[in-house]
Amino acid sequence: AVGDRLVMAALHPRIRDWVDHWSPVAAVFSSNSAKAACAKSGLSPAGLFQPFERVENVNVTVATSPERSHRIARFHIRFVDIDDVHASSDAQIDEKVARVASAWGDREPEEPLRVTCKEDARYLAKSGATKLTPWFQGMRSEFLDALRFRHHESFDHPMISVVVGTSEDPSPVETLAGLVTIQNMPSQFGEGAMNPSTPRYYVLLHDAQSGPVQRAMEALTSIKTAFGASACRLIVFNSGCPDDDPAHSARHLYATSAATSHGCTAPSETSESTDTKFVLTVEDAASIASFVKDFAIKIMIPSLQSRVNALNSQISQTRRGLRNQWKMWWSKGGRSGQRDGVLLQSETGGNMPLYLYNSQEAQIRLLGDMAFMLQDYDLAASTYKLVDGDFRQDKAWQYFAGTMEALGLALFLLDPSKREADASLHAAFQHYTAPPSRTGALLGYATRTAILLHDIFIARGAYRDAADAMLRASEKENDIRSAMVLEQAALAYLFSEPTAYRKFALHLILAGHRFLRAGQKAHAIRCYRSALTTYEGRGWRHVEDHILASIGRFEASLGHTREGRAFLARAVNGCADVQPAERQQSYIGELVASTKKEAEETGTDGTYDDVCIPDMDDAEWSVVLASEARDDHGMMASPLASATPRRHGSVQLRRAPATSEQASSRTSTGVAENEPLQIPSGAWERLEASMRENDARASSARSSLPSTRTGSPEDTPRATERFGVSGRSASGPSLLRTAATKAASDVGAPMARSTSAPALSTEHGRCTVVGEPVSLELLLRNPLKVSLSIRNVRAVCMFSAAEEEEEPKEAPADAVEMEPVSCELPPESFRVVRIDFVPLREGRLRVTAAEWTLADGICVRRRLGGRGRR
């Protein structure tokens, strides 16, 4: 049997979706009373049957010819309202796809895919693209449905007409008979593209609230007499049942079916039906499901079988066999003349002929499509091969491409291992896109072919080939469709063996770019953020900065100001080494604008600790008391004053050249002088001797205090190499660090106290006199190629009164007097900034952070970690 030849690849869920997509259509004609009865539950007459279109356990034997038979296990029918039988324009197709994309974009943002190693790729591969990108299923379903009802293929031609009325109609027979007229049919029927004379089946609806069932039975008897007993059916429901009883309401069943039929459409679209009263109960739904199954087994399948047998016999006599083929070969030269049912280009005004439903070519194509619907793929494939040459000779490329597309799927279902199906689909794609067909909706059919080819490769496990198929479609499509297929191509690269990480990330970026051009910023952000996890930390700074800045802009444009500012801050922090000065200035400007916008929205001027420009190592700082400003030799005790320039990465660090005014106003501006210190000969030896003597006296004094700090100066962390500074000269002795240790000690009670880090909060710090100035010295480095304006540099101090044991709080104005300082940092330079402040009250003072305003718009707070510079 034919069904026995289907292998597991042909039963892949993606392939089964395609088989259901090209299932027979039942056109629903309904009276006004039937529409009103269905509207009580927010449904259309066709929507009444749609949850039950997929019929399982059919188990019907079908004979499409005397020598050919097979068994159908499952069957699918599409119920479509006759008003919906029309082709969509290219703009309407894009609108429908964009609507689904927007519905998903309006939801809470999806977590980005995190792909950093092979294990991540394997884990995601287990979920599959369907679960990772559920929005694609909705967009794909809407896109494929919008391509229906074209004249070049008969899959969407109605195979049967379902005429629906109600028992409330005054004259049910006349009402039902008057519904199926050429005036009530779409234009395709009047133009001859579709057959208006299809078999008819009559359904009578009866609401138990509208009257007794006896009246409905009388109406059913009358229509059976008029149309035949086997072609009529009564469906009874009760609109009086309460809608608020979830145990009896069928609302969830219909809502789930609507979401599934639209490819997991976002809940925001399907939830609209919950605002409408729903009157169908579970028992009513079971009755409708029983009708649909009986309709499939007793009406649709037998009708298709009889039509296939009749057409197959007729076509076999005229087209099959060696004799007929020989006659066709000799008569090919005469195909250019007038033929029955064929409108030539001169008659249609188009670029290809039009085949009416009664033409020989259209009848052969119809036979192949009906054989496909009955799952006789062998007969379908042989029939498609019979007519594709006719379309090719007539240069009817749209008909030819559609036939090759159907042939490709039929061949795959016959034997998934053979590549003949691939060749047919490639030919279909080529002719859908070849001039003059490369306009309008025909590009949509080329994309449909690419999606089918992609799904076939996925079923085989050939992910690289699947990605290539999607890429071919993306090259020719518009933004929203191109973004849709590019994202799937990226996932195909992710699931391939070996995993193509860079291609995965690259095509996600391309998909995000096309989503952005289509106005789908939420999807663009998701694509960019997923790609960022792959690029991050791999040294690809150009790409990483571009992604960070792009996400920041997208988030800000969606009103997510805080998230956008955070991504822009990351772009500014990392752009020093690779980005040109113009782009660095642009990033800073965007960050300032985003920060100001966030301040306007929140109504507060916040401080930010995620901005690392200018650079300040959390250990490159020191607190200097007034008494420690100079040692016995007249030299500066500050360890930061001895910083010497060195190369940091690819940037030449240097002290910023100071003007004479800056040098003369060091105390007022807080910027250390830039001239190197002139150290006299023998100074290091004299300094070491003095330091040894001072340390010996200090150690003797501390031994009597139980809370005095113990340990060598080497217990504190060394200055990092990040800034290229050190507390010692290249030729000086190491004991210079002891002086730095004294200089960076804490300022403490009872007069005023400062601890440089939380680790010192329980120790007795150094003491200073109230009213005596204390200085905080910071080493700020500008790694960028643009100047930085630093304003209002100040120390953040925590203060607690000496007599109180309360938690320290930020120092009030009456506890510390401070004069903020400002400076300009030229490109690729560093400076020592000195902030002077005066304790005004007795207590405990701790310096915890430094604050400044960057570029007149960003208030930056940098925590002073570690023990500080020693």
N, C-alpha and C positions, 0 to 999 in steps of 0.2 A: 504494500500500500504506500501511497505517496507520503502519508504522515509518518511512516516508520523511518523515512530517510532524513528527517529533521534531527539534527544533532544539537548538542548543548549550546553551541555558539548561536544557533538560530533561535534558541529560546532565551537569549539574553534579554533582560528587561528593556533595554533600549530598542532592540529589534522588535520585541512584542509591541512596543508603543507605535512603531511604524506600521505594523500589521493592523493595529486598531485604527491608526490614522487613516488608512485607506480601506475602511470598512463601508458597507452599503449604507446609503442615506434613505431615511424615511421622511418625506416632506409632510409636515403637519399643517393641514388646513383647518381652521377653527372658527366657529361662530362667535358673535359678540358675547353671548351668554356663557360660552365655554371659557373665553378669556376672562370674564368677570369672576367665574367660579374659581379659576386657578389663581387669580390675583388676590383672593382672600388669604393666600399663603405666600404672597409675593413671588409667584411663579408664572411663567408663561406656559401655554399648553404643551410645548415640547419639553420644557423644564420639568413637567410632571413625570416624564418617563426617563429623563437623563440619568438619574442615579443608578438605574438598573440596565444600562446599555450593554455592559459586559456580562454575558450570560455564561455561567460555568455549567459543567456536567451536561452538555447538550447530547453527546453520544448519538449522533445522527450519521447514518451512512449516506454518502452522496455519490451518485453515478453521473459523471459529466459526459460519458459516452458509453456505448454498450460494452466496451472492453476496459473501461477505466472506472474505478470506484475507490473511495477512501472514507475514513471516519473523521468526523469533526468532533473534537472534545470541548472546545470553547468557541464562542461566537460573539461578535461585537456588532452592534447596530448604532447608527447615529441618527437621533431624532432632531430634526431642524425645522423651525418655523418657516413657512413658505416666504414670509417677509424678509428673512435673513438669507435667502438664496440669491446672492448677488456678489459680484467681484468687488474687491476693495482697491482703491487707488493706492499709489505708492505713498502719498502723504498720509492716508488713513492707516496704512500698515505701520508706518513709523509712529504715528500717534498712539496706536494700540500698544505697541511694544514699549514706548516711553511711559505710558500710563502704568504698566505693570512695574517697570523699573522705578518709577517715582514712588509707588506704593511701598516697595521694599526699602527705598532710600529714606522714607519718612519714619521708618521704625527705629528702634534703638540701634546704635551702630554695632555691627557684627565685630567680634574679636578678630583681629588680623591673623592670617595664617603665619605661624612661626616656623620657618625652615632654615635651620643652621647646619644641619648634618644629615647624613643618610638615614639615621634612625627617625628623624622627624618626617622625612619623605615617606618612609615605609609606614609610619603610623597614620599619616594622612591618606595614604593609598588605600588603607583598610576601610576608611570611611567612604571613599569614592567621591567623584566630582558632584554627584547628585546631592549628597548631604552637605558638602562643603560650599556649594553654590546653589542653594534652593531657588534663588531668584532667577537663575538661568532657566530652570524648568518652566517657570511661569512665562518668561519672555519668549522662550522657544515655542511653547504651546500657543501663545497668542499670535506669534509670528506665522506659524504653520497654518493656523486656522484662518488667518487673514489672506492666505494665498489660495483659498478654495474658490470653486465655482468658476473656473476659467474654461474656455471652450476647447482648449487643446488636449484635455484629458477628461475621461468620463467617470473617474472615481467619485466625483462629487455630484454627478447627475442623479437625481432622485430615482431610486429603483422601485419605489412604491409610495403611494399617497395614503396618509392616515387622516381621515376626515373626522373631526371632533365636534360634537354638539352636546346639548343638555336636554334633560326631560322638561325644562321650563320653556323650551321653544314652542310656540303655538302650533307649528306644523313641522315636526322633526324631519320628515322625508323631504319636503320641499326645501327646508333650510340646508340640509346636508347636500342635496343635489345641486343647489345653487352655489355652493362654495367652490367646487372644482370646475372653474371655467377659465378660458384663456385670458379673460379680463382680470381675473384675480391672481394670475401667475406673473412672475418676473419677466423681464424683457427677453431673457435668453430663450424662453419657450416660444414666444411669438416670432423671434428671429430665426428659429429652426435649429439653434445650437443644442437644445435639449428637447427630449421627447415629452410632449404633454400627455400622451396616452399611456400612462403607467397604471398598473393594477391598483385598486383602491380597497381600503379597509376602513370600516366605520365604527367609531367609538362613541357611546352615549354616556355622559357623566350625569350622576344624580346625587344631589346633596340631600341627606336625610332631613335637614331642617327646612327644606323647601316644600315638602309634602310627603305623602305616603309612597312607599316603594311600588305599590300597585300601579300608580300612574306611570312610573318609569318602565315597568314591565310592559304596559300597553304600548308605550312609545317604541320599545325595543322590538316588539312583535311587528309593528308596522314597518320599521326599517328593514327587518329581516325579510318581510314579504317583498319589499321593493328592491333590495340589493343582494339578497341571498343570505341564508342562515349562517353559512361558514365565514361570512365576511363582516359580521357584526359582533359587538361585545359591549356589555354594560359594566360600568365601574361605579360603585357606590362609596361615598365618603360622608362624614358627619362633621360639619363645621361648627357644631355646638359644643364640642369637647374643649375643656379649658386648655389654654396655651401654656399655663404656668406649671403644668405637671410634666417634669422631664421624663418620668417613667413611661408615659404614654405618647408624648409628642415626638413626631418624626423630624423635628427641626434639625437636630444634630446630624441625622443621616443625610439630609439634603445639603446642609452646609458643608459637611465633609466631602460629599460628592462634588460639589461645586469647586472646592479648593483643589481636589484631585484632578478633575477634568481640565482645570486651567493650570495644571502643572505647578501645584503648591503655591497658588497665588497668595500674596501677603494677606494676613488677616484683616488689614485695614480695608480691603476691597470687599471681602465676603461678609464682614460683620454688619454691613448695611442692612442685610435681610433680617437681622435680629430686631430692628426697630419696627418691623411689620408683624402683625399678628399671623400666626401660623396655625392652621386649623387641621392639618393632616395628622392622624395618629399613627402609631406603629402598625396597627391592624390595617389601616388604609394603605400604608406603604407596602405591606405584605401583599395586599390584593393587587396593587399596581405592578409589583415585581412578578407576580404570577402571570399577569396579563402579558408582560414583555417577554417572558420566557416562552409562553405559548405562541406569541406572535412570531418569535424567531424560529421556533421549531416547525410550526404548522403553516406559517404564511410566508415569511421572508425566504427561508432556505429553499422550500419547494418551488417558489416563484423564480428564484435565481436559477435553480437547477433546470427547470423546464425551458427557460429562455436560453441558457447555455447550450442545452442539447439541440434546440432548434437552430440557433445561429451556427453552431459547430457543424451541423449536418449541411446547412446551406453553404457555408464557406468552404467546407471540404470538397463539395462538388465543383466549385468554381475556382478555387485557389490552391488547394493542396494537391499533392501528387505530381509526378514527373511531367505528365501531359499538360497540366494546367500551368506549371512553372515554365515549360517551353513556350506555351502560347503567350504568357505574360512577357517573356523575354523578347519575343518578336514584336509584341505590340507596344513596347515601351516608347517607341518613337512617336506614337500617336497620343500620348498622355497630355500633350500640351493643349489639346482641343477642349471643347466644352464637354463636361461629364456631369451625370446626374448627381445632385447633392453637393457639388463643388463650386464655390464662388472664387473665381480667379482674382488676381491682384487688380486687374482693370475694373472689376466689378465692386470690389471692397474698398478700393482706394488705399489699401495698405501695402505692406511689403511682402506679404505671403498670402496664399490662398486660404479660404475658410471652408472647412468641411462641415456640412450640416449633418444632423444626427442620422439621416437616412442614406448618407453616402456609403459606398462600399468600404472606404478606408475607416470611416467613423464606426461602422458596424464591426469591423475586425478589431479595432481598438477596444470597443465595448466588450467584445467577447473575451479578450485578454483580461480586461479589468474585472469582469464578473467571475472568470475562472480564478483570478487572484483572490477575490472576496470569498470564494468557496474553498480557498486553500489548496487548489489544484495548481501548484506552481509550475509543474511540467507543461501542462496545457497553456498556462499563461505565457511562459517563456517562448514556446514555439509559436504562439499567436503573435507576440510582439515582434519576433524575428520575421514573421510573414509580412508585416506592414511597414517596418522601418525603412525598407528600400523604397517604397512608394513615396513616403514623406521626403526622403533624401532626394529622389529624382525630381519631385515637385519643388524642391528648395523650401519646403515648409519646415524651417529649422526649429521653430517652437514645438511643433508636433513631433518632430524627430527627436528632439532633446527629451521631451516628456516620455516618449516611448522607451528610449534608452535608459532613462532613470528607473522606470518601472521594471524593465528587463533586468537591470542590475540587481535590484532587491530580490526579484524572483529567482535569479540564478544563485544568489547567496543563500536563500532559503533552501534551495535544492541541494547545494553542496558548498558549505562555508569555506572549505579549504581551497577551492579553485579561484584563480585570479581573473577569470572571465568577467565576473561581476564588477571588479574594479575597473576594467577597461570600458565597460558599458557606462559606468558612472562618470568616468573621466571624459568620455565622449559627450555625455549629457551636459556636463559643466562647461565644456569648451563651446558647445553650440548655443547654450543659453547666453553666454557672454560674447559670442562672435557678432560683429556688426551684420545687419542693422538691428540685431536683437538687444544690443547692449544699452538699453534705455529702460527707464521706468521699472515696472514690477518684474520684468524678466530677470533683472539682477537678483531679485528676491528668490526666484526659482533656482538660480545658480547657487545661492547660499543654502537653500534647502537641500540641494544635491550634495554640497560640501558637508553639511551636518549629517546627512545620511551616510556618506562615505566615512566621516569621522566615527560615527557610531558602529559601523561595520568593523573598522580597525580596532576600536575599543573592545568589541566582542571577541576579536581574535587575540587581543593583548598586544597589538602592534601600536604602541603609544606614539612613537616618533612619526609614523605614517599618519596617525590621526591628527597630530599637530600640524603637519604639512598641509593636510586637507583644509584645515581651518584657516591657515595662513593664506592660502590661495583665495579664499572667499573674502578675507579682510582687505586684500589689496584693492578690491573693486567696489566694496560696499560703502555706504554712508556711515556716519559716525556711530549712531546707536547700535546698528547691526554689527559693524566692525568691532566695536568694543565687546559686544556679546560673544563673538566667536574668538577674539584674541584672548579673552580670559580663559576660555576652555582650552585653547592651544597652550597657554602657559601651564595649566594643570596637567595636560598630556605630557609635556616635557618633565614635569615634576615626577610623574608616575613611571617614566621610562627607565629602562635599565641599560647603562648606568644613568643615574639621575643627572639631568642637565640643569644644574642650579642657576647658572648665569642666564640661560635662555628662559628659564621659568621667571626669574626676576625681571629680565628685560621685557618680556611680552606682557607681564603685569603692568609695567610702566607704560607700555604702548596702549594697553587697554584702558588704563586710567586716563591717559591723554585723550583718547577718543571719547570716553565717558564725559570728560570735562567739556569737550567741544559740543557734546550733545546736551549739555546742561545738567548732567547727572553728577553733581559734585560729591554727593555722599558715596556713590560707587567709586568715583575717582579717588577719594581719600582712602577707601578700603583697599583698593589695588595698590596705591602707593605705600600704605603702611605695611601691607604684606610683603612687598618687595623690599622694604627697608630692613626687615629682619634678616634677609639674606645678604644684603650689601653691608650691613652695619658691622664695624669692627674688622673689616678685611683690608683696610687701607685704601679703599676706592673713594677718596675724599671728594672728588669732583661729583661723583654720582650721589654720594650720601648727602652732601650739602644741597644739591639740587632737589633731592627728594624731601629733605627736611623743610627747606624754604617753601616748596610747593605745597606740602601738607599744611604748613602754617598759613599760607594765603587762602587755601581752600576752606580750612576750618574757620578762619576769620570771616570769610564771605558768607558762610552759613550761619553766622551769629555766635559761633563757639569761640568767643574772644580769648578766653583763658587757655583753651587747648592750643589755639593758633599761636598765641604768644609764647607758650612753652616750646613749640617746635621751632619757631623763629629764633628763640634764645639758643637752642641747640645748634642751629645753623651758624649763628654768630660765633659761638664758642669754638667751632671746629674749622672755620674758614681761613685761618691765619696762613697756613703753609701753602695752599694750592690756589686760592682764588685771587683774581686780580683786584687792584685797589677799587675800581669802579663797582665791582660786585660786592665787595666788603662794605663799601659805603651804602650801597642799596640795601643790604641785609640789615645794617644798623638803623637806617631810616625806617624800614618796615617794622622793625622791633619797637622803635620809639613810638610809631603811630599806633601799633597794636596795644602797647602799654598804656598810652593815653586814652585809647578807646575803652580799655578795661576799667581804667580809673573813672571814666565818665559813667559807665554802666553800673559800677558798684558804689560810686559816690565817695570812695576813699582812695587815698594815694598810698598804695601798698609798697612794701619793700620786697625785693626778690633776691634769693640766694642761688638762683640757677644761672645767673649771668657771670661768666668767668672772665670777662674782658673789662678792664685790664686784668692781667694775670697777677695773682698774689698767692704765693705759697703760704699755707697756714702756719708754717714754722719760721717764715722770714719776717719776723717782727721783734720788737723789744720795747720794754718800758724802761725809761731812763729818768732817775730823779735828778733834781737840780744839783744836789751835792755830788753827783756822780758824772756830771757832764764832762769834766776833764780830770785826768789823773795827775800824779805828781810831776810828770814830765811835760804837762801842757798838751797832751795828746787827747783826741776825742776817744771816749770810752765806748761809744756806740759801735757795736760789731758790724752794723750795716754800712758804716762809713768806709770800711775797707774793701767794699765790693769792687772787684775788678772785672772788666769785660771779658767775655769768652763766647765762643760759638755755641748756639743752642739749636740743634738740628741743622736746618739749612738757612737759618736767619742769623746775621751778625748782630749781636747785641752790643749796645754802646750806651754810654751815658749821654743824655740829651745835652747839647751845648747850651750853656747858660749865658745869659746876657749879663752885663755889668750890673743892671738894676736887680736882676734875680739874685746875683751873688751878694749884693749889699743888703738885700731884704730877706735873708734866709730865715731869720726868726719870725718875721711877719708872714711870710708865705708858707713856711713849713717845708720847703724843698731844699734838700741838702745841696751843698756846693758841689760842682762837678769837677773842680780842679783836684788832681791826685795829691795826697798828703806827702810833704817832703820829710822823710824820716831821716834824722841825723845819724851819723855813724855811731854804732855802739848803743843805740836806743833800745834795741831788742834785749841785749844783755842786761842793761840797767832795769828795764821793765820787768824782766823775769825775776831778778833778785828782789825787787820791790814786791812783786806779787807773791813770791814764796814767803817773804816775811809777813805780809798782810794775812795770808792764808793761815799761817801758823798761829797768829794772834786770834784770828776769827775762830779757828777750830777750838782753841782753849776756852774762848768765851762761850761757844755754843754747847760745850760739853756739860755745862751746868743747867741747861734748859731742856726739859724732857721733850718738848715739841719741836725742837730745832731740827731742820732738815739735815740728814746725814747722807753720806755717799759722795763719790767723786763727781767732778764735773762731767765725766764721760757718761754718767747715767742718763743725761739728757740727750735727746736726739740731735744728731748733727744737722747742720743746715743742708737742705737738699741741694742736689746738683742742678736743679731745674733752672735756677737763675744764674749759675756760674759765679756764685759769691761764696766766700769762706771767711771765717773768723781769724785766719792766719795768713801771713804772707808766704810766698813760695819758699822763702829762705828764713822765715821767722820761726821761733820755737813754738811747740804745741801748747805750752802753758798759757798762751794768750787767751785760750778759751776760759780760763779761770776768771779773768777780768770780765769777759762777756757774761759769765754766770752771775757775777755780782751785779752787773749792770742790768740784767734782766730779772732780778729778784722781784718779789711781790711787794706792793705797797700795802701796809697793814695797820691794824689798830695799835694803840688806842687813838692816835691822832687821825690817820687815814690809812687805809690798807688796800692793796691791789693784788689779786692773784690772777695770773695770766691764763689759767685754765681751770676747769672744775676739779682737776686732780689736786690742786693746791688749796682748795677752799677750806680744808680742815687744818691747814698749817699756819703758823705765824709768819706773815709776810714782812717785808721791810716797812719801816716806818718813815713817815715824812711829816712835816709840820703843816698844819692847816694854813692855807694861804701861800704855800710854796709850790711853784709850778712843777708839774710832772709831764713828761713827754712820751708819746707813743710813736715809734718810728716804723714805717712800713716800706717795703720794697715793692713798688708797682712796676709791672712790665707790660709794655704794649707790643704784642707780637704781630699786629696788623700792619698793613702797608698804608694806612691812613692815620691821620692824627686823631687823638681822643681828647675830648674836653671833659676834665674831671672837676666837678664843683662840689663844694660843701663837704669836704672830707672831714669826718668826725669820728671819735671813739665812742663806742657804746659801752657804758659802765653800769655795773650792778652795785647798788649801795644798800648797806644795812647799818643802822645806828649802833654805836658801841655798846650801849646798855641793853639793847634788845636782841633776842634770839630768833627773830622772825626770818622768814625766807627773804633773801635779797631781792630787791626790785630795781627796775631801771632808775638810775640816779635822777632825782628831780633837779630843777633849775637852781634851787637853793642849796644843793649839796655839791655841785660841781659847776664851775664856770669854764666854758670852752669856747674857743674862737675857731670855727671851721676854716679850713684852708682850701685853696683851689690851685690847679695847675693844668698845663697842657702837656700831653705826652706825644711827642713826635713819632712818626712811624718807626717801628722796630727799635725801640729804645726802652730804657728803664730809669727810674728815679727813686730816690729815697724821700718819702714824704713824712714830715714831722708834724704831729698834732700836739699842741700844748694845751693843757687844761690845769685848773687850780682847784684842789679840794677845798670846800668852804665849811664843812662840818666834820666833827669827829665821827669816826665809824670805820666800817670795813668797806673797801672799794675794790671792785674786781673788773678788769677790762676783758670783755667777752667777744667783742666784734668791732668791725670798722664799717662805716657807711659812707657812701658818696653818691652823687648824682652823675650819671653817665649821659653824655650827649644832650643835656638839658631836658631829659624826659624819663630816665629810668633810675629809680632809687635802688641801689645795689647794697646789700648787706652781706659781708663775708665774715664768717665766724673765725675767730682766732683759735685754732686747734693746737694740740700738742702743748709743749712747754714754752714755745716761742724760741727766739734766737738766743743762744747762750754764748 
